[in-house]
């Protein structure tokens, strides 16, 4: 059984907070199973968008871990990220959008995979 999206998002934001990384829920999605998108704004007009990894990477033995992949290897203009998120919302209105603000681009999404 997969951890509810609402619980995962709350825990993720708490973990970021303990590391001094500001984050907030920009859009609240489906409580139980909404897909979660993480936008990491670098506060210079660029950002990186992390999307849920394909379901083939999900491991039932570790339901609390979620795997994310960046949409590009380098940060993009925030306007391009916002356009992508608008398309995602039109496709699936149950999505969650979490925005992290960190000049260094820290996001802690790779901690679970280590």
N, C-alpha and C positions, 0 to 999 in steps of 0.2 A: 504494500500500500504506500502510495506517495504522500508525503507531507503536504498539507493544505498550503496553497499559495500565500494566503494571508499570514499564516504562522511563519513561513519561510521568509517572507519580506520583512516582517517585524524583527525576526532574529538577525537577518542580514544587516538591516539598518542599525541595530544595536551594536553589532560587531564593528561596523564602520565607525560608529560614534566612539567606541572605546579606543580606536586607533587615531582619533582626531580627524576623521574624514566626514565631511558634511554630506548628508543624503536625505532625500525626501521622496514620498510617494507623489508622483505627478498625476497619475491616473490609477484609480482603484478598479481592479477587474473582478472576475468571478472569484468568490471567496475560496472555493474548494480546489479548482483546477485551472484557473486562468493562466495563460502563458505569461512569463515575466521577461520584460526587456529592461536592460540596464544601460542608461546613457551616462557616460563619464565625460563631463564637461571640464575642460582644462582652463577655463576662465580667460582664454585668449581668442575666443571665437571659433575654436575647434573642439571636437568631441569624438569619442569612439562609442559605437553602439555594440552592445553584446546581446546576442539573441540566444534563445534556447537551442542547445545542440540537437541534432536529429535524434529521434527516439531510440535509434539503434545503440546510442551510447549510454542509455539509462540502465542502471544496474539495480534490479529489484532487491538485492541483498543490502543495499545502502540507500534507503528511501529518502534520507534527509539531504543527500547530496544532489545538487543540480549542476549540470554541466552547461557552460556558456561558451560561445565562440564569437570572436569579433567579426563584424561585417567587412572590415578592411584592415590591412596590416598597419596602416598609418591613420592618425586622426583626420577627420574630414571637417568641412565647414558645418557649423551647427545647423544651418538652414537645410542642408542636405539630410542630416539626421532627422530633423523635424518632419521633412517631407516623407521620409521612409516610415516614421512612426504614424503619420496620418494615414498612410496606405494600410499599415498593419491594423489600425483601429477600424477602418472601413471593412477590412477582410474579417476581423474577429473582434467584436466589441467587448469581449470578455478579458482582453489583455490588461496586464498591469504594466505601468511604466514607472521606473524608479530612476531618479536623477541623482548622480553623485557629482560633487564639485571638488576637484582636487587638481591643483596646478601640475603636479607630478604624474597625474593619471592613475593614481592608486585606486584599486577597486576591490581587492581581496577576493575576487572570484576564483583565483587560482590556488587559494589556500586549501580547499577541499580536495584538490587533485594531487597535491604534493604527497 
